[in-house]
Amino acid sequence: MSCRIDRVVSRDKLVLLQISGWITGQDVDMLRDVLEQEAGPLAIDLKNVLLVDRQGVKLLALSETNGTELRNCPLYIREWVTRERADT
């Protein structure tokens, strides 16, 4: 299984990337490309994410450091992202 990304733009021009499935090493480059295409305010909704590996967590941590909001982040992912950000 892989991840699916749905892009939603709100009235206030916030881009919300709704991710579902797994975020693994094979998906990181695709997700990074999608993130790099966005210029304005950005949030990632992780409500429907089932699994994230280390490469996925590193990308999420870097994205959050760069100002992307992580929404509906499962607790285990939140803890892992927080530790990853502390280590860098």
Contact map, one row per residue, 1 for C-alpha under 8 A:
1110000000000000000011000000000000000000000000000000000000000000000000000000000000000000
1111000000000000000011110010000000000000000000000000000000000000000000000000000000000000
1111100000000000001111100010000000000000000000000000000000000000000000000000000000000000
0111110000000000011110000000000000000000000000000000000000000000000000000000000000000000
0011111000000000111100000000000000000000000000000000000000000000000000000000000000000000
0001111100000000111000000000000000000000000000000000000000000000000000000000000000000000
0000111110000011110000000000000000000000000000000000000000000000000000000000000000000000
0000011111000011110000000000000000000000000000000000000000000000000000000000000000000000
0000001111101111000000000000000000000000000000000000000000000000000000000000000000000000
0000000111111111000000000000000000000000000000000000000000000000000000000000000000000000
0000000011111100000000000000000000000000000000000000000000000000000000000000000000000000
0000000001111100000000000000000000000000000000000000000000000000000000000000000000000000
0000000011111110000000000000000000000001100000000000000000000000000000000000000000000000
0000000011111111000000000000000000000001111000000000000000000000000000000000000000000000
0000001111001111100000000000000000000101111000000000000000000000000000000000000000000000
0000001111000111110000000000000000000000011110000000000000000000000000000000000000000000
0000111100000011111000000000000000000000011110000000000000000000000000000000000000000000
0001111100000001111100000000000000000000000111110000000000000000000000000000000000000000
0011110000000000111110000000000000000000000111111000000000000000000000000000000000000000
0011100000000000011111000000000000000000000001111100000000000000000000000000000000000000
1111000000000000001111100000000000000000000000011110000000000000000000000000000000000000
1110000000000000000111110000000000000000000000001111000000000000000000000000000000000000
0110000000000000000011111111000000000000000000001011100100000000000000000000000000000000
0100000000000000000001111111000000000000000000000011111100000000000000000000000000000000
0000000000000000000000111111100000000000000000000000111100000000000000000000000000000000
0000000000000000000000111111100000000000000000000000000000000000000000000000000000000000
0110000000000000000000111111111000000000000000000000000100000000000000000000000000000000
0000000000000000000000111111111100000000000000000000001100100000000000000000000000000000
0000000000000000000000001111111110000000000000000000000000000000000000000000000000000000
0000000000000000000000000011111111000000000000000000000000000000000000000000000000000000
0000000000000000000000000011111111100000000000000000000000000000000000000000000000000000
0000000000000000000000000001111111110000000000000000000000100000000000000000000000000000
0000000000000000000000000000111111111000000000000000000000000000000000000000000000000000
0000000000000000000000000000011111111100000000000000000000000000000000000000000000000000
0000000000000000000000000000001111111100000000000000000000000000000000000000000000000000
0000000000000000000000000000000111111110000000000000000000000000000000000000000000000000
0000000000000000000000000000000011111110000000000000000000000000000000000000000000000000
0000000000000010000000000000000001111111010000000000000000000000000000000000000000000000
0000000000000000000000000000000000011111100000000000000000000000000000000000000000000000
0000000000001110000000000000000000000111110000000000000000000000000000000000000000000000
0000000000001110000000000000000000000011111000000000000000000000000100000000000000000000
0000000000000111100000000000000000000101111100000000000000000000001110000000000000000000
0000000000000111100000000000000000000000111110000000000000000000000111100000000000000000
0000000000000001111000000000000000000000011111000000000000000000000111100000000000000000
0000000000000001111000000000000000000000001111110000000000000000000001111000000000000000
0000000000000000011100000000000000000000000111111000000000000000000001111100000000000000
0000000000000000011100000000000000000000000011111000000000000000000000111100000000000000
0000000000000000011110000000000000000000000011111100000000000000000000000000000000000000
0000000000000000001111100000000000000000000001111111000000000000000000000000000000000000
0000000000000000000111000000000000000000000000011111000000000000000000000000000000000000
0000000000000000000011110000000000000000000000001111100000000000000000000000000000000000
0000000000000000000001110000000000000000000000001111110110000000000000000000100000000000
0000000000000000000000111000000000000000000000000011111110000000000000000000000000000000
0000000000000000000000011000000000000000000000000001111111000000000000000000000000000000
0000000000000000000000011001000000000000000000000000111111100000000000000000000000000000
0000000000000000000000111011000000000000000000000001111111110000000000000000000000000000
0000000000000000000000000000000000000000000000000001111111111000000000000000100110010000
0000000000000000000000000000000000000000000000000000011111111100000000000000000010010000
0000000000000000000000000001000100000000000000000000001111111110000000000000000000000000
0000000000000000000000000000000000000000000000000000000111111111000001000000000010000000
0000000000000000000000000000000000000000000000000000000011111111100000000000000011011000
0000000000000000000000000000000000000000000000000000000001111111110000000000000000001000
0000000000000000000000000000000000000000000000000000000000111111111100000000000000000000
0000000000000000000000000000000000000000000000000000000000011111111111000000000000000000
0000000000000000000000000000000000000000000000000000000000001111111100000000000000001000
0000000000000000000000000000000000000000000000000000000000000111111100000000000000000000
0000000000000000000000000000000000000000010000000000000000000011111110000000000000000000
0000000000000000000000000000000000000000111100000000000000000011111111000000000000000000
0000000000000000000000000000000000000000011100000000000000000001001111100000000000000000
0000000000000000000000000000000000000000001111000000000000010001000111111000000000000000
0000000000000000000000000000000000000000001111100000000000000000000011111000000000000000
0000000000000000000000000000000000000000000011100000000000000000000001111100000000000000
0000000000000000000000000000000000000000000011100000000000000000000001111110110000000000
0000000000000000000000000000000000000000000001100000000000000000000000011111110000000000
0000000000000000000000000000000000000000000000000000000000000000000000001111111000000000
0000000000000000000000000000000000000000000000000000000000000000000000000111111100000000
0000000000000000000000000000000000000000000000000001000010000000000000001111111110000000
0000000000000000000000000000000000000000000000000000000000000000000000001111111111000000
0000000000000000000000000000000000000000000000000000000000000000000000000011111111100000
0000000000000000000000000000000000000000000000000000000010000000000000000001111111110000
0000000000000000000000000000000000000000000000000000000011011000000000000000111111111000
0000000000000000000000000000000000000000000000000000000000001000000000000000011111111100
0000000000000000000000000000000000000000000000000000000000000000000000000000001111111110
0000000000000000000000000000000000000000000000000000000011001000000000000000000111111111
0000000000000000000000000000000000000000000000000000000000001100100000000000000011111111
0000000000000000000000000000000000000000000000000000000000000000000000000000000001111111
0000000000000000000000000000000000000000000000000000000000000000000000000000000000111111
0000000000000000000000000000000000000000000000000000000000000000000000000000000000011111
